[in-house]
Amino acid sequence: MAKDFEEMLDEEYEDDIITLTTADGEEVDFVEIAGIAHDGKFYAILQPVELLDGMDDDEVPASERYLFITPTLLGLVRDLDTTKSKEVLAQFAGVFKVPQSRFYTAIDQLDGTTSGEETGGYVKASGAKNINFMIVHKPAVIQFEKHVVPKIVTPEQNQNADAWKFGYRNVSIADGYENKVKGIYLHKATS
């Protein structure tokens, strides 16, 4: 019978459990799965002992769990080239790289008209943390287009130029179901 991840950790790293304390005083057990030298520094790569099993205990189906991770962290995990790292990544239905420049806990939206906000888009909010990775169970997320209005202006109607103009307004919803919030796990940087 196949062993689950926690059983493998118990057998292989029984004496190598590292306990860290969160800012809230909660103790979390980790196991060092590898170390790597990068830019003259040494990094220990730790795997939470109960991360995926916590979702199992909360009855989150394993079939549609997706990993969203920064390219740097994914590269470090893949560079390990160990059975353990490959097995952890294989537990996900999909793995998606998200650039750190778009992976924050909060953003400020720029309106495109106010002075200093003419470019539109968004910036990292003050006090926001970088997200290292997220595990998302797809059915826990609500995402759909609520209102879509395309508008096509012909050259005859366009008062600014002899050209076609295409306007597009889209209002969407991105949220999570309250009763399925255990299907979303976020790991953020501490600073």
HELIX and SHEET records of a PDB file:
HELIX    1   1 PHE A    5  GLU A   12  1                                   8    
HELIX    2   2 LEU A   51  ASP A   57  1                                   7    
HELIX    3   3 ALA A   62  GLU A   64  5                                   3    
HELIX    4   4 PRO A   71  LEU A   80  1                                  10    
HELIX    5   5 THR A   83  ALA A   90  1                                   8    
HELIX    6   6 GLN A  100  ARG A  102  5                                   3    
HELIX    7   7 LYS A  138  ALA A  140  5                                   3    
HELIX    8   8 GLU A  178  GLY A  183  5                                   6    
SHEET    1   A 3 ILE A  17  THR A  21  0                                        
SHEET    2   A 3 GLU A  27  HIS A  38 -1                                        
SHEET    3   A 3 LYS A  41  PRO A  48 -1                                        
SHEET    1   B 4 GLY A  94  LYS A  97  0                                        
SHEET    2   B 4 ARG A  65  ILE A  69  1                                        
SHEET    3   B 4 ILE A 131  HIS A 137 -1                                        
SHEET    4   B 4 ILE A 184  LYS A 188 -1                                        
SHEET    1   C 2 ILE A 107  LEU A 110  0                                        
SHEET    2   C 2 GLY A 121  LYS A 124 -1                                        
SHEET    1   D 2 VAL A 141  VAL A 153  0                                        
SHEET    2   D 2 LYS A 165  GLY A 176 -1                                        
END                                                                             
